Amino acid sequence: SEMCIRDSNTGSHPENAARLISIMEGMEARNLTKNTERVLPVRASREQLEYVHTAAYVQQVEALSKRGGGMLDPDTPVCSASYDIALLAAGGLIRAVDAVMDDSNPLKHVFALVRPPGHHANATRGRGFCIFNNVAIAAEYLKREYGAKRILIADWDVHHGNGTQEIFFDDPSVLYFSTHQYPHYPGTGWVDEVGKGDGAGFTVNVPLPSGTDDAGYVYALTSILVPVAREFRPEFVLVSSGFDAHITDPLASMSVTSRGFGLFTDVIMAIAKELCNERIVLTLEGGYNLDAISESVLAVFKSLIADNGDSRDRVIGPNERVMNRIAEIKKVQKVYWSL
């Protein structure tokens, strides 16, 4: 839908409806929609939003929308339709979780193509284009409705998901793993941010140097995420799938190709196959080059449909900067995991 086309209200905002239109057109053009089943979103309830957000913040967004719009922060415009659309985005993830958890339904993987994104939103504020934290709401929903005890959230958006990290920082039932460009917006996500209290060790940050390519990312995923996931044994995998690490993205400076995102998905598929009955819900986060986001989403869908687990062509090894960073992360995380 054309939902609050943010660009019509805010000049040319990079987070606009053309992102989803481009993805859907790319899928139609390559006949991929024939091989996929559609799950339509419903609006998240206020109670579901309040799993992770304060009542006051939810009311603030609703009131701002009702007044015709405004700004949640310098980057995050809200228009009259934004509250409703944000409810559908969060509710889309809840529907996706239900579809995957329904044993009578053969769906094991759902990609929630929703906007606005969510991973920068914390309990009391939206920022960085995000209104409600869709993936965090889905994780809490899994815990409350399905009694899930161990949920993995893997976040490969180019920006650190500071909101998701904050929400689960002291919670051992949610393992938050993030690869991100560092230093970069929002400035968080260094290796020493590992969680606190009972949640110590359940936040795993992989800050990568600018210019990191497919090989560097695959190395990070296979040498940190895979062993940690095997030890954690998630019952469900959620993926904050941003595509702004793409080499053509205007808002970052990484060097991932569209095919690279398919390789990342292969790693996630192998984890889910081995550990949690293949249960995966991915959600769209960032990604602002329309051709790149369309091609990258196609690569992810091809991986999900091909079901080829870990049988990827090996990419050439990572560069020294990435290897050194991974060694640094292992040193910090060895306290918590057998790395």
C-alpha positions, -999 to +999 in steps of 0.1 A: +000+000+000+011+036-005+009+040+033+022+073+047+045+078+018+070+095+040+086+112+010+054+131+003+054+146+037+090+150+046+108+158+014+126+128+000+130+106+031+150+074+023+125+052+043+095+054+020+069+031+004+089+028-028+111+003-009+083-022-006+070-015-041+105-022-056+107-055-037+073-067-048+079-057-084+112-076-084+095-107-070+066-105-095+091-100-124+109-132-115+078-152-108+088-157-072+054-148-059+041-181-074+063-201-051+054-182-019+023-180+002+011-146+014+004-140+051-016-108+055-009-086+086-034-076+112-029-047+135-009-053+167-030-047+198-020-020+223-013-047+248+012-063+223+029-030+217+032-026+255+051-059+257+082-037+250+070-001+249+056+021+277+019+031+275+030+068+275+051+063+243+024+044+225+000+072+233+025+098+221+028+082+187-010+078+184-016+114+194+011+127+170-005+108+141-040+120+150-027+156+149-015+150+114+021+142+121+054+155+135+089+143+143+099+116+168+135+126+163+153+146+136+153+114+113+119+100+121+089+116+107+053+106+115+023+114+094-014+109+099-012+072+087+020+063+106+004+050+138-019+027+119+009+015+095+033+009+125+005-013+141+003-033+109+041-037+107+043-051+143+011-071+137+027-085+105+054-101+126+029-115+151+010-131+122+043-145+108+051-160+141+016-176+143+020-190+108+053-206+116+042-220+150+010-235+136+018-272+132-010-277+107+006-251+084+036-262+063+052-228+065+085-228+083+100-196+071+082-162+067+098-130+056+078-100+070+081-073+043+070-045+065+079-009+071+086+012+090+116-007+104+119-012+142+153-021+157+163+015+168+130+019+189+134+013+226+108+013+254+102+050+254+112+064+221+113+059+183+143+070+163+164+062+133+133+058+110+118+033+136+085+037+154+078+004+173+103-024+177+087-050+155+112-078+161+113-072+199+075-074+200+076-107+181+102-121+206+080-112+236+049-126+218+068-159+214+076-159+251+041-150+263+019-169+238+040-199+231+062-202+262+094-199+242+124-200+266+152-193+241+149-170+211+177-159+188+175-125+172+202-121+145+205-086+131+225-079+100+213-044+093+243-022+088+233-001+119+235-015+154+200-023+167+204-003+199+167-005+207+165-043+205+197-046+225+184-023+252+150-041+255+167-075+261+199-064+277+193-082+310+171-110+296+188-144+291+158-158+271+167-136+241+201-138+226+207-107+205+234-110+179+243-080+157+268-074+129+271-037+121+294-011+106+314+006+134+318+034+140+285+045+125+250+055+136+238+051+164+272+048+180+265+018+201+274-019+197+310-022+207+323-057+216+322-050+254+284-045+254+275-081+264+243-077+285+240-073+322+228-092+353+211-125+342+215-113+306+253-111+307+266-130+276+233-129+258+242-098+238+268-106+211+280-076+192+301-079+160+312-044+151+328-046+117+351-021+099+338-001+070+342-018+037+336-053+050+324-076+022+305-109+018+336-129+029+340-109+061+304-112+070+302-149+063+334-154+085+317-134+113+285-155+111+303-189+109+329-182+136+307-164+161+270-168+155+271-205+146+290-218+177+271-195+200+237-206+185+247-243+189+254-237+226+223-215+232+200-239+213+172-214+202+136-226+198+130-199+172+151-176+151+141-140+143+162-120+118+164-083+116+172-082+079+184-048+068+200-045+034+220-013+040+253-032+042+249-034+004+278-019-015+255+006-033+236+017-002+236+055+002+236+055+040+265+033+048+299+021+035+300-017+035+307-039+005+281-067+007+266-079-026+230-090-032+242-126-034+259-121+000+225-118+017+216-151+002+248-166+018+239-151+052+204-167+049+220-200+042+239-198+075+206-189+093+188-218+075+215-243+087+212-230+123+174-233+122+174-267+106+198-281+131+184-265+163+147-254+160+127-273+135+136-247+108+115-220+124+126-186+111+108-152+108+128-125+090+117-089+091+127-060+069+148-033+086+169-009+065+181-008+030+178+024+008+190+016-027+158+004-044+176-019-069+198-033-043+170-040-018+150-057-045+178-080-056+189-087-021+155-097-009+153-120-040+186-137-029+171-142+006+139-158-009+160-180-032+179-193-002+147-199+018+130-217-011+161-237-022+165-249+013+202-255+007+212-251+043+249-247+046+260-260+012+271-226-001+301-220-024+328-209+000+336-172-005+373-162-004+386-157+031+381-125+050+407-097+052+430-092+082+411-063+097+380-085+100+399-115+113+415-093+140+381-079+150+366-114+153+396-125+174+388-095+197+352-105+200+360-141+208+382-129+236+354-110+252+327-136+245+349-166+257+338-158+292+302-169+282+305-192+252+329-220+241+345-201+212 
